[in-house]
């Protein structure tokens, strides 16, 4: 039964990543996606938030709250991985700038592919992974569908806009399946994690990452919202790839899963709150 749940979990992760990125590509013009990246200051602030301040926050939290070592490693892996496709769903819920969130993904995903193989061996010598192990799933499930969606939009706009609502439904269904199967497949390990200070670390990491992104978003409210959500939503898929090869055992992966669940629990209400505010 557990093996079937794991297979269903892997399938839901794949479907969610592909459908959300394909939907983003179909719904946005390439010009609209690339335009925000011309703002050098905003790009540098996004890089600072995601690849410097959030990992530093994770290291500070594990030093202060002192969770078990394997759980601390899982938290750091989650903090080191940026550019999650779930960001687009959060931005849609918040009724914020989808084109800007897609541009942020287009920035963070390739940098995560470069960053994690460098930072993980330095910070976690016991974890063995290769650049290709991290890059391959990100390229195939995220960047490739995004590029395919933009190509399809350029070739046939009318057909692309017809397909968009169906992809939106597929994204919602796969997200629900992802949350349910994640809970069921990892329930025993999750219960054990909740008996430690690691959960407090995850809550403070996600909340602190949102504050970091929001503050560094600049004077524009729409940029603050997108960077806040984009910084707090970590790339759990990339973190799980590295966690599966860590030497410390399954608790590392469990902590990555717990961090993702904490992210769902915190960021959904934040996105709903933003949706109801006039400043969005």
Residue pairs with C-beta under 8 A, 6 or more apart in sequence:
2 185
5 181
5 184
5 185
6 185
8 177
8 181
9 178
9 181
9 182
9 185
12 174
12 175
12 177
12 178
12 181
13 178
13 237
14 141
15 170
15 174
15 177
16 85
16 86
16 171
16 174
16 175
16 178
17 85
17 141
17 142
17 145
17 237
18 141
18 145
19 145
19 167
19 170
19 171
19 174
20 85
20 86
20 88
20 89
20 171
21 85
21 88
21 105
21 141
21 142
21 143
21 145
21 146
21 149
22 145
22 146
22 148
22 149
22 167
23 88
23 149
23 164
23 167
23 168
23 171
24 85
24 88
24 98
24 101
24 102
24 105
24 146
24 149
25 102
25 145
25 146
25 147
25 148
25 149
25 150
25 151
25 152
25 153
26 149
26 150
26 152
26 153
26 160
26 161
26 163
26 164
26 167
27 98
27 149
27 153
27 164
28 98
28 99
28 102
28 150
28 153
29 99
29 150
29 153
30 150
30 154
32 99
32 103
33 99
33 102
33 103
33 106
33 150
34 103
34 106
35 99
35 103
36 42
36 99
36 100
36 103
36 104
37 43
37 103
37 106
37 107
41 218
42 218
42 223
42 227
43 107
45 216
45 217
45 218
45 227
46 104
46 107
46 108
46 213
46 216
46 227
46 230
46 231
47 107
47 111
48 216
49 209
49 212
49 213
49 216
49 227
49 231
50 82
50 83
50 108
50 111
50 213
50 230
50 231
51 80
51 82
51 111
51 115
51 119
53 212
54 79
54 82
54 205
54 208
54 209
54 212
54 231
54 234
55 76
55 79
55 80
55 119
55 123
57 79
57 204
57 205
57 208
57 209
57 212
58 75
58 76
58 78
58 79
58 80
58 201
58 205
59 76
59 123
61 75
61 201
61 204
61 205
62 72
62 75
62 76
62 201
65 197
65 198
65 200
65 201
66 197
67 75
67 196
67 197
67 198
67 201
68 196
68 198
68 251
69 248
70 246
70 248
70 249
70 251
70 252
70 255
71 193
71 196
71 198
71 201
71 251
71 252
71 254
71 255
72 198
72 201
72 255
73 124
73 126
73 127
73 243
73 246
73 248
73 252
73 255
74 198
74 239
74 243
74 251
74 252
74 253
74 254
74 255
74 256
74 258
74 259
75 198
75 201
75 202
75 205
75 255
75 259
76 123
76 124
77 120
77 124
77 127
77 239
77 242
77 243
77 246
77 252
77 256
78 202
78 205
78 234
78 236
78 239
78 255
78 256
78 259
78 260
79 205
79 209
79 234
80 115
80 116
80 119
80 120
80 123
80 239
81 112
81 116
81 234
81 235
81 236
81 237
81 238
81 239
81 242
82 108
82 111
82 112
82 115
82 230
82 231
82 234
82 235
83 104
83 105
83 107
83 108
83 109
83 111
83 112
83 138
83 142
83 230
83 235
83 238
84 105
84 233
84 234
84 235
84 236
84 237
85 105
85 142
86 175
86 233
87 101
87 104
87 105
87 229
87 230
87 233
88 98
88 101
88 102
88 105
89 171
89 172
89 175
90 101
90 229
90 233
90 267
90 268
90 271
91 97
91 98
91 100
91 101
91 225
91 226
91 229
91 271
92 98
92 168
93 268
93 271
93 272
93 275
94 225
94 229
94 270
94 271
94 272
94 274
94 275
94 280
95 274
95 275
95 280
96 222
96 225
96 226
96 229
96 274
96 280
97 222
97 223
97 225
97 226
100 222
100 223
100 226
101 226
101 229
101 230
102 146
104 226
104 227
104 230
105 142
105 146
105 230
106 146
108 230
108 235
109 138
109 142
109 143
109 235
110 143
112 134
112 138
112 235
112 238
113 131
113 134
113 135
113 138
113 139
113 238
114 131
116 129
116 134
116 238
116 242
117 129
117 130
117 131
117 134
120 127
120 129
120 242
121 127
124 246
126 246
126 247
126 248
127 242
127 245
127 246
127 247
127 248
128 245
128 246
128 247
129 241
129 242
129 245
133 241
133 242
133 245
134 238
134 241
134 242
137 237
137 238
137 241
138 235
138 237
138 238
141 237
149 160
152 159
152 160
152 163
153 160
179 261
179 264
182 257
182 260
182 261
183 190
183 261
186 253
186 254
186 257
189 250
189 251
189 254
189 257
190 254
190 257
190 258
190 261
192 251
192 254
193 199
193 251
193 254
193 255
193 258
194 258
198 255
198 258
199 258
199 262
202 255
202 258
202 259
202 262
203 262
203 266
205 259
206 232
206 234
206 259
206 262
206 263
206 266
206 267
207 232
207 266
209 231
209 232
209 234
210 228
210 229
210 231
210 232
210 266
210 267
210 270
211 228
212 231
213 224
213 227
213 228
213 229
213 230
213 231
213 232
214 224
214 225
214 227
214 228
215 224
216 227
216 231
217 223
217 224
217 225
217 226
217 227
217 228
218 224
221 279
221 280
222 280
225 274
225 280
228 270
229 267
229 270
229 271
232 263
232 266
232 267
232 270
233 263
233 267
234 259
234 260
234 263
236 256
236 257
236 259
236 260
236 263
239 256
239 259
240 253
240 256
240 257
243 252
243 253
243 255
243 256
244 253
246 252
274 280
